[in-house]
Amino acid sequence: MRGLISIVIGLAAFAATPAMAGQWRVAAMTGEAPDRIVFLVDVESLSRTADSVRFWTQTIVERSTDAQDWDRSVTFRQGNCADSSSAILQNSFYRSGRELETDRTARPPVLHQPDSVMHGVMRAVCGREAWVTDAVEDPEPIIRAFFSENPAR
């Protein structure tokens, strides 16, 4: 994770014009190369009233697979800080920078277990855990650079 932080801080000043507006922060990372996944939250989108929170997430996966043909998703969520649950309200999927589809079907809330990555994301958006990185406007090229500079060993 320290390598990712260094890459994000070092490359943030050189990031290209953002593909999508926002101030994205890494909230969590999971997996081992070549199957790493980075979870980001747009801190500008955070809107909280009591225990209810709405926010955009971006998930960047190291590689797509036959079972999962996308390598990035951008998701609008509504969460509950009291029980660490969230519901997907909208989800867009991308591969190689191209949008594959957008699903605007709201999903029922999912309770995120303490050992899940989304539980960590909820802790960050609810202010119970620190962000992994400072904010960057366009994280995809930075995360992709981290993946390529830190291959499987």
Summary of the structure (lengths in Angstrom):
residues: 153
radius of gyration: 14.9
end to end distance: 15.5
largest distance: 45.1
contacts: 452
relative contact order: 0.25
helix: 22%
strand: 36%
